[in-house]
Amino acid sequence: MKKLLYLLFAVCCAAAVQAQSDPLYRGKVAAKITELTFEGKSALWFSSADTGLPLEGARVSVENAGVVITDADGLAVFPTPADGVHNFLVEKSGFMRVEDSFTVTFGSIMFNKYSIPPAAPLEYVKVVLDWSKEPADLDLHVVKENRYHISFHDMKKAADGTAWLDRDDQTGYGPETVTITQTDNNAVYQIYIHDYSNRNQKNSPRLSRSQAVVRIYNNNTLAERYTITPGKTGTTWRVCGIVNGKIEAADTYE
Ligand SMILES: [Ca+2]
C-alpha cells in the first residue's frame, strides 16, 4: 500500500512538472488572463523562480484592489485598478517576501509575470529572468570575470560550487534563474541576456519586444529590477554588473 502511494505521488509530481513546462499549458493560462480583461479583471501570474511551478496559495496584497490568494495556476485575480503604477506585496511560507509593482495602461496590465525565489541565506544573490511568450528561448548569462561563466550553453555550475543555474527555459515566459551563494567584493560580475532563438539575426528586434524583466534578489528581498527597452535591435541585452559589491546598471544592446 505504502509503495503504491509513493508511486502515485511520483506519477502526480512528474505530471505536474510536465504540465508546467508544457507550452500548451502556459498558453492556456495566458489565454485565461486575456479573458479576464473582458470581465474588468486582471491577474498577476506567480511562479517559483527555481522550478517554474505555479506559486499556489500565496497571499497577495494589491494596492487599490485588496488581498487575494493565488489559485492553482499561480494567478492572483482582482478587479483592474485605474491606469497607473500599483504596488503589491506577495507572501508565502518558504519563499521570499517580495514588494513589487505593476502598471495598468488603457485598462490592462502590460506585463504580469513574477517568479519568486524560495527563501535563501541572506548573502545569496538570485538573478531571475521573466519574459513574455516570445522569443521561445532567451538565456540568462552570469559571468564572474576570470572565474566562471554560468548559462545553459556554458557552465551550469561554477567549479568552486559558489554559483549555479537553477533553471533554463526554452519555451517562453521563463523563469530562468541563477544563484550566486557569495559575491566577491573584489570581483566584477556581468549579467546579460542572449536571444538564442534569433541568434543568427544580429539586427533582430525580437529580444527588445520580449518584455524581459531581470530581478535581482538579496537579503531575501528584491534589490533591483531592470526592464528591457522596446525599439532596440540586437541579440544581447547587457543588463547590469556587480562591481565591488555594488549593482551597476548597463542597459546596452548589441
Ligand atoms: Ca533558455
Residues whose N, C-alpha, C, O or C-beta is under 5 A from the ligand:
A	BS01	CA	D137 L138 D139 D168 D169 Q170
